[in-house]
Amino acid sequence: MHLGYLGLFETHLRKIWGINHEKKGGDGLEPMPDAKKISKGSLRHLLNEIRGNLPILRNILMEENKTALWYICFMLKLRTGLRTKQQLVDQILQWRSRCTPEDIPGVPLLNYDQVPDGWEDSTTPKNSDELSDSDASETSLSSSIPNSDKLPPVSRRAPSFNFNKDSDFDELKSKLLNLAFKAPSLTKPSKEVLQALCQDLNIAYNAQDTKKHLSTRLMIYRQENGADDDSHRSDVRYNKLKRRFEEIELSKATLMS
C-alpha cells in the first residue's frame, strides 16, 4: 500500500512539474509536449455557442473533435484527463449550468479592418478614415452607436418577468452573442422580446425604455464584450479579410510559444 501511495505521489509530481513520463521513464529530462491550440475563430464560435446555451448545445459540442473540447476544458480550468468526448461534453454542460453568460471568457477579436503590411491587394482600404481596434477607446466604442449618449440612466432596474422563449428567440439571442459576425437587426422584434434579451443577458434597463433604447443597450453590450463596430465596415470586404485572418490562425498549432 505504501508503494502504491508513493507511485501516486510520483505521478502527481510529474504532472505538476510538467514532466513527460512517457519518455525516458519520466526522469525529468523531457518536458511535456505543448497542448494543441484551436484557431481563434473556432474557439470564439464554441464559446459563443456555450454562452448562448441553446437546447441543442449538447449536439453542437458532440460534433466537435476531441481536441477542441479538450482545449475548452483547459481554458475553463476544468478536468482535462477524461477519455471520451461524451465525458468532456458532460463536464462542459455541468459547468455551464452553474454559471452565467458573464462568466464565460471572451476571445479578442481579430482586427479585420487593419490590414497587415504586404497585403497590397483588393482588400486594402481605399481610405484611412476607418476605425481600427487600436484607435478605439471605451468612449469611442459607445459613441460609435447612434444615440448612445442620449440613453436615460438606469436609476431603478425594471422588474423581471416570465417570457415564453421559442426557437426564434433562441436564434436571435445566438446571433446577438456571436460576436465574430455582424449584429442581427433588432427593428422587427417586439419590445417585449428586446426586454427579455436584456433580462437574459443581465443588462440593466428602465421599464419606460423604448425599443430604440433597448436596442442601443444590446449593441453596447456587444461592443463591451469585444464585438467590432458594424457601422464602418463593408460586408464584402469584412468577410474577405476575415477569411484571410482565419487562414493564418489555423496555421498556429501550439498553445505556448
C-alpha positions in Angstrom: 0.0 0.0 0.0 2.8 2.4 0.8 4.4 1.7 -2.6 1.1 2.5 -4.2 0.9 5.8 -2.4 4.4 6.6 -3.4 3.6 5.8 -7.0 0.6 8.1 -6.9 2.6 10.9 -5.3 5.2 10.5 -8.0 2.6 10.7 -10.8 1.2 13.9 -9.3 4.7 15.4 -9.1 5.3 14.7 -12.7 2.0 16.3 -13.7 2.6 19.4 -11.6 6.1 20.0 -12.9 5.2 19.2 -16.5 7.4 16.1 -16.8 6.8 13.8 -19.8 6.5 10.4 -18.1 6.3 8.6 -21.4 9.9 9.4 -22.4 13.0 8.0 -20.6 10.9 6.7 -17.7 9.8 10.1 -16.6 13.1 11.0 -15.2 12.5 14.8 -15.6 14.7 15.3 -18.7 11.9 15.7 -21.2 9.1 18.3 -20.8 5.5 17.5 -21.7 4.6 18.5 -25.3 2.7 21.7 -25.8 -1.1 21.4 -25.9 -2.7 21.7 -29.3 -4.4 25.0 -29.8 -7.5 25.6 -31.9 -7.9 28.7 -34.1 -9.3 31.8 -32.5 -12.3 31.7 -34.9 -13.2 28.2 -33.8 -12.7 29.0 -30.2 -14.8 32.1 -30.4 -17.6 30.2 -32.1 -17.6 27.4 -29.5 -17.6 29.9 -26.6 -20.4 31.8 -28.2 -22.4 28.6 -28.5 -21.8 27.8 -24.8 -22.7 31.4 -23.9 -26.0 31.1 -25.8 -26.8 27.8 -24.0 -29.4 26.7 -26.6 -31.2 23.3 -26.1 -29.1 21.8 -28.9 -25.8 22.7 -27.2 -25.0 19.1 -26.5 -25.4 18.1 -30.1 -23.3 21.1 -31.2 -20.5 20.1 -28.8 -20.6 16.4 -29.8 -20.0 17.4 -33.4 -16.7 19.0 -32.4 -13.4 17.0 -32.3 -11.9 15.9 -29.0 -9.0 18.3 -29.3 -11.4 21.3 -29.4 -13.4 20.1 -26.4 -10.2 19.4 -24.5 -9.0 22.9 -25.1 -12.3 24.4 -24.0 -12.0 22.4 -20.7 -8.4 23.6 -20.4 -9.4 27.2 -20.9 -12.3 26.9 -18.4 -10.0 25.2 -15.8 -12.0 22.0 -15.9 -10.6 18.5 -15.8 -8.8 17.5 -19.0 -7.8 13.9 -18.1 -11.1 12.5 -19.5 -11.0 9.7 -22.0 -14.1 10.2 -24.2 -15.8 13.1 -25.9 -19.0 12.3 -24.0 -17.3 12.9 -20.7 -15.8 16.2 -21.9 -19.2 17.4 -23.1 -20.9 16.4 -19.9 -18.4 18.3 -17.9 -18.8 21.5 -20.0 -22.6 21.3 -19.8 -22.4 20.8 -16.0 -20.2 23.9 -15.7 -22.5 25.9 -17.9 -25.5 25.1 -15.8 -23.8 26.6 -12.8 -22.6 29.9 -14.4 -24.0 33.0 -16.1 -23.1 34.3 -19.6 -20.8 36.9 -18.0 -18.6 34.1 -16.5 -17.7 32.7 -20.0 -14.4 34.2 -21.2 -14.2 36.1 -24.4 -11.7 35.8 -27.2 -10.1 39.0 -28.5 -11.5 39.7 -32.0 -9.2 39.6 -35.0 -8.8 43.2 -36.3 -10.2 42.6 -39.8 -10.1 46.3 -40.6 -6.4 46.7 -40.0 -4.6 45.1 -43.0 -1.0 43.9 -42.3 1.9 45.1 -44.3 2.3 43.2 -47.6 -1.4 42.8 -48.2 -1.4 45.2 -51.1 -4.4 43.8 -53.0 -8.1 44.4 -53.4 -8.7 44.1 -49.7 -6.6 47.2 -48.8 -8.8 50.1 -47.6 -9.3 52.9 -50.1 -9.1 55.5 -47.3 -7.6 55.8 -43.9 -10.7 57.1 -42.1 -11.8 53.7 -40.9 -11.6 53.0 -37.2 -9.2 50.2 -36.0 -9.2 48.4 -32.7 -6.0 50.1 -31.6 -7.6 53.5 -32.1 -10.8 52.6 -30.2 -11.3 53.6 -26.6 -14.1 53.0 -24.2 -15.7 56.3 -25.1 -15.4 55.8 -28.8 -17.0 52.4 -28.5 -20.1 53.8 -27.0 -20.1 57.0 -29.2 -20.0 54.9 -32.4 -23.5 53.6 -31.6 -26.2 56.1 -32.6 -28.0 57.9 -29.7 -25.8 56.0 -27.1 -25.1 59.3 -25.4 -28.9 60.0 -25.1 -29.7 56.8 -23.2 -31.6 57.5 -20.0 -29.6 56.4 -16.9 -31.0 53.4 -15.1 -32.0 54.6 -11.7 -34.1 51.6 -10.9 -33.9 48.3 -12.8 -37.0 47.1 -14.5 -38.6 44.1 -12.6 -38.0 40.7 -14.1 -40.8 38.9 -15.9 -41.6 35.5 -17.3 -41.3 35.2 -21.1 -42.1 32.2 -23.2 -38.9 31.7 -25.3 -39.3 30.0 -28.7 -36.9 28.9 -31.4 -36.9 32.4 -33.0 -35.9 34.0 -29.6 -33.1 31.5 -29.2 -31.9 32.1 -32.7 -31.9 35.9 -32.2 -30.0 35.6 -28.9 -27.4 33.2 -30.5 -26.8 35.7 -33.4 -26.6 38.6 -30.9 -24.0 36.7 -28.8 -22.0 35.6 -31.9 -19.5 38.5 -31.6 -17.5 37.4 -34.6 -20.3 38.3 -37.0 -22.4 41.3 -37.8 -25.1 42.1 -35.3 -28.6 41.0 -36.2 -31.3 43.5 -37.0 -33.3 44.5 -33.9 -36.0 46.5 -35.7 -38.5 43.7 -36.2 -38.5 42.1 -32.7 -41.1 43.4 -30.3 -40.3 45.5 -27.3 -41.1 42.5 -25.0 -38.5 40.4 -26.9 -35.8 43.1 -26.5 -36.7 43.3 -22.8 -36.4 39.5 -22.5 -33.0 39.6 -24.2 -31.7 42.3 -21.8 -33.1 40.3 -18.9 -31.3 37.1 -20.1 -28.0 39.0 -20.6 -28.3 40.8 -17.2 -28.4 44.2 -18.9 -29.9 46.9 -16.8 -32.8 48.9 -18.4 -35.7 51.1 -17.4 -39.3 49.9 -17.6 -40.0 53.0 -19.6 -37.3 52.3 -22.2 -38.4 52.4 -25.8 -37.3 49.8 -28.5 -34.6 52.2 -29.6 -33.2 52.4 -26.1 -33.3 48.7 -25.6 -31.6 48.1 -29.0 -28.9 50.5 -28.1 -28.2 48.9 -24.8 -27.9 45.5 -26.6 -25.4 46.9 -29.1 -23.4 48.5 -26.3 -23.3 45.1 -24.6 -21.9 43.5 -27.8 -19.1 46.1 -28.1 -18.2 46.0 -24.4 -17.8 42.2 -24.8 -15.4 42.5 -27.8 -17.6 42.9 -30.9 -16.4 45.2 -33.6 -18.2 48.3 -34.8 -20.5 47.3 -37.6 -21.2 50.8 -38.9 -18.0 51.4 -40.7 -17.2 48.2 -42.5 -18.2 46.7 -45.8 -19.7 43.2 -45.5 -17.9 42.0 -48.7 -14.5 43.4 -47.5 -15.1 42.2 -43.9 -15.8 38.6 -45.0 -12.8 38.6 -47.3 -10.4 39.9 -44.6 -12.0 37.6 -42.1 -11.2 34.5 -44.2 -7.6 35.7 -44.7 -7.1 36.2 -40.9 -8.6 32.8 -40.0 -6.4 31.0 -42.5 -3.4 32.4 -40.7 -4.9 31.5 -37.3 -5.5 27.9 -38.4 -1.7 27.6 -39.0 -0.9 28.3 -35.4 -0.9 24.9 -33.7 0.6 25.3 -30.3 -0.7 26.8 -27.1 2.6 28.2 -25.8 5.3 30.0 -27.7 
